[in-house]
Amino acid sequence: MPPIYKVSYVVLGENHPGAILNMDEAPRVGATVTLGKRDFEVVEVLDLIPARGEFHFLHATLRPRPPAR
């Protein structure tokens, strides 16, 4: 079975609730994550606890991306 990444997303600098999502791939610094209708940049990724079987528990810190022009 492929790995499942349970990711806690926290948004810096604004009152955004963030999210906890199951993902097929681990987030990477510099990548874009879409929560709702907004895009965010991943600025930090940390392991919360060691993987348990195919489950990986991660924390990702995000910052808002400016709207595309």
Protein Blocks (a to p, Z undefined) as FASTA:
>chain_A
ZZddddddddehiacebjadddfbdcdehiacdehjbccddfbdcdfbdcehjbccdddd
dddddddZZ
